[in-house]
């Protein structure tokens, strides 16, 4: 870091740097099960996102908390944006060709 980048900066405590920040509520996503038709909210850790080379190979998945069914749904651009922004683990699928 150059000296000019730190000019005018005095010692600051961690507490002072983070003063006024609030804790952030965990992100939850609304979902539904096509098998049992249950509707519920899931945390980011309950979802998985797979991003493929096309819209046919891009999807998200989760296990229904009501009936235990494995659910897989297509994910368009907006869904991908929301899930990645909410901290959902993402797997990028690569073609073997």
Phi and psi restraints in degrees (value plus and minus 20) as a CYANA .aco file:
   2 UNK   PHI     -96.7   -56.7
   2 UNK   PSI     139.9   179.9
   3 UNK   PHI     -83.6   -43.6
   3 UNK   PSI     -55.4   -15.4
   4 UNK   PHI     -85.1   -45.1
   4 UNK   PSI     -46.4    -6.4
   5 UNK   PHI     -92.6   -52.6
   5 UNK   PSI     -42.2    -2.2
   6 UNK   PHI    -127.3   -87.3
   6 UNK   PSI     -19.5    20.5
   7 UNK   PHI     -81.7   -41.7
   7 UNK   PSI     111.6   151.6
   8 UNK   PHI      66.6   106.6
   8 UNK   PSI     -23.5    16.5
   9 UNK   PHI    -112.1   -72.1
   9 UNK   PSI     104.8   144.8
  10 UNK   PHI    -123.9   -83.9
  10 UNK   PSI     148.4   188.4
  11 UNK   PHI     -78.3   -38.3
  11 UNK   PSI     112.9   152.9
  12 UNK   PHI    -152.2  -112.2
  12 UNK   PSI     115.0   155.0
  13 UNK   PHI     -98.3   -58.3
  13 UNK   PSI     139.5   179.5
  14 UNK   PHI     -81.4   -41.4
  14 UNK   PSI     -61.7   -21.7
  15 UNK   PHI     -80.1   -40.1
  15 UNK   PSI     -61.2   -21.2
  16 UNK   PHI     -88.8   -48.8
  16 UNK   PSI     -57.7   -17.7
  17 UNK   PHI     -84.8   -44.8
  17 UNK   PSI     -54.1   -14.1
  18 UNK   PHI    -122.8   -82.8
  18 UNK   PSI     -10.8    29.2
  19 UNK   PHI     -81.1   -41.1
  19 UNK   PSI     116.9   156.9
  20 UNK   PHI      68.6   108.6
  20 UNK   PSI     -32.5     7.5
  21 UNK   PHI     -96.9   -56.9
  21 UNK   PSI     122.9   162.9
  22 UNK   PHI    -125.9   -85.9
  22 UNK   PSI     138.4   178.4
  23 UNK   PHI     -91.7   -51.7
  23 UNK   PSI     130.2   170.2
  24 UNK   PHI    -121.1   -81.1
  24 UNK   PSI     111.8   151.8
  25 UNK   PHI     -90.5   -50.5
  25 UNK   PSI     123.6   163.6
  26 UNK   PHI     -83.4   -43.4
  26 UNK   PSI     126.9   166.9
  27 UNK   PHI     -98.8   -58.8
  27 UNK   PSI     115.0   155.0
  28 UNK   PHI    -144.6  -104.6
  28 UNK   PSI     127.2   167.2
  29 UNK   PHI    -138.1   -98.1
  29 UNK   PSI     117.4   157.4
  30 UNK   PHI    -103.2   -63.2
  30 UNK   PSI     117.5   157.5
  31 UNK   PHI    -165.3  -125.3
  31 UNK   PSI     147.0   187.0
  32 UNK   PHI    -161.6  -121.6
  32 UNK   PSI     131.6   171.6
  33 UNK   PHI    -121.6   -81.6
  33 UNK   PSI     105.3   145.3
  34 UNK   PHI     -92.3   -52.3
  34 UNK   PSI     -38.7     1.3
  35 UNK   PHI     -99.5   -59.5
  35 UNK   PSI     -78.0   -38.0
  36 UNK   PHI    -118.8   -78.8
  36 UNK   PSI     -25.4    14.6
  37 UNK   PHI      44.3    84.3
  37 UNK   PSI       0.1    40.1
  38 UNK   PHI     -89.5   -49.5
  38 UNK   PSI     129.0   169.0
  39 UNK   PHI    -143.6  -103.6
  39 UNK   PSI     115.6   155.6
  40 UNK   PHI    -179.5  -139.5
  40 UNK   PSI     155.5   195.5
  41 UNK   PHI    -134.5   -94.5
  41 UNK   PSI     119.8   159.8
  42 UNK   PHI    -145.3  -105.3
  42 UNK   PSI     123.8   163.8
  43 UNK   PHI     -99.1   -59.1
  43 UNK   PSI     144.7   184.7
  44 UNK   PHI     -77.2   -37.2
  44 UNK   PSI     -52.8   -12.8
  45 UNK   PHI     -91.1   -51.1
  45 UNK   PSI     -36.2     3.8
  46 UNK   PHI    -107.9   -67.9
  46 UNK   PSI     -27.6    12.4
  47 UNK   PHI    -132.1   -92.1
  47 UNK   PSI     133.2   173.2
  48 UNK   PHI    -151.3  -111.3
  48 UNK   PSI     121.3   161.3
  49 UNK   PHI    -140.4  -100.4
  49 UNK   PSI     109.1   149.1
  50 UNK   PHI    -135.6   -95.6
  50 UNK   PSI     104.3   144.3
  51 UNK   PHI    -129.5   -89.5
  51 UNK   PSI      94.8   134.8
  52 UNK   PHI    -123.8   -83.8
  52 UNK   PSI    -191.3  -151.3
  53 UNK   PHI     -96.9   -56.9
  53 UNK   PSI     -36.6     3.4
  54 UNK   PHI    -160.2  -120.2
  54 UNK   PSI     154.2   194.2
  55 UNK   PHI     -85.9   -45.9
  55 UNK   PSI     -46.6    -6.6
  56 UNK   PHI     -91.4   -51.4
  56 UNK   PSI     -43.5    -3.5
  57 UNK   PHI    -129.8   -89.8
  57 UNK   PSI      -5.3    34.7
  58 UNK   PHI    -132.7   -92.7
  58 UNK   PSI     101.4   141.4
  59 UNK   PHI    -175.7  -135.7
  59 UNK   PSI     145.1   185.1
  60 UNK   PHI    -141.5  -101.5
  60 UNK   PSI     137.5   177.5
  61 UNK   PHI    -163.5  -123.5
  61 UNK   PSI     137.8   177.8
  62 UNK   PHI    -182.4  -142.4
  62 UNK   PSI     147.4   187.4
  63 UNK   PHI    -122.9   -82.9
  63 UNK   PSI     108.5   148.5
  64 UNK   PHI     -83.2   -43.2
  64 UNK   PSI     104.3   144.3
  65 UNK   PHI     -91.9   -51.9
  65 UNK   PSI     -37.2     2.8
  66 UNK   PHI    -105.5   -65.5
  66 UNK   PSI     -69.1   -29.1
  67 UNK   PHI    -134.7   -94.7
  67 UNK   PSI     -28.8    11.2
  68 UNK   PHI      62.5   102.5
  68 UNK   PSI     -13.7    26.3
  69 UNK   PHI     -90.3   -50.3
  69 UNK   PSI     123.8   163.8
  70 UNK   PHI    -101.1   -61.1
  70 UNK   PSI     101.1   141.1
  71 UNK   PHI    -132.7   -92.7
  71 UNK   PSI     115.1   155.1
  72 UNK   PHI    -153.0  -113.0
  72 UNK   PSI     105.5   145.5
  73 UNK   PHI    -150.6  -110.6
  73 UNK   PSI     127.9   167.9
  74 UNK   PHI     -86.4   -46.4
  74 UNK   PSI     129.5   169.5
  75 UNK   PHI    -146.4  -106.4
  75 UNK   PSI      90.0   130.0
  76 UNK   PHI     -98.0   -58.0
  76 UNK   PSI    -197.4  -157.4
  77 UNK   PHI     -77.4   -37.4
  77 UNK   PSI     -63.2   -23.2
  78 UNK   PHI     -86.2   -46.2
  78 UNK   PSI     -62.2   -22.2
  79 UNK   PHI     -83.6   -43.6
  79 UNK   PSI     -63.1   -23.1
  80 UNK   PHI     -78.8   -38.8
  80 UNK   PSI     -64.3   -24.3
  81 UNK   PHI     -81.5   -41.5
  81 UNK   PSI     -65.9   -25.9
  82 UNK   PHI     -86.1   -46.1
  82 UNK   PSI     -64.4   -24.4
  83 UNK   PHI     -87.4   -47.4
  83 UNK   PSI     -64.8   -24.8
  84 UNK   PHI     -86.4   -46.4
  84 UNK   PSI     -58.4   -18.4
  85 UNK   PHI     -86.5   -46.5
  85 UNK   PSI     -46.2    -6.2
  86 UNK   PHI    -110.6   -70.6
  86 UNK   PSI     -16.7    23.3
  87 UNK   PHI      70.5   110.5
  87 UNK   PSI      -4.2    35.8
  88 UNK   PHI     -91.0   -51.0
  88 UNK   PSI     115.1   155.1
  89 UNK   PHI     -83.8   -43.8
  89 UNK   PSI     117.3   157.3
  90 UNK   PHI    -141.6  -101.6
  90 UNK   PSI     118.3   158.3
  91 UNK   PHI    -138.3   -98.3
  91 UNK   PSI     105.3   145.3
  92 UNK   PHI    -115.5   -75.5
  92 UNK   PSI     101.9   141.9
  93 UNK   PHI    -110.1   -70.1
  93 UNK   PSI     111.4   151.4
  94 UNK   PHI    -132.7   -92.7
  94 UNK   PSI     123.6   163.6
  95 UNK   PHI     -97.9   -57.9
  95 UNK   PSI     134.4   174.4
  96 UNK   PHI    -115.1   -75.1
  96 UNK   PSI     -17.5    22.5
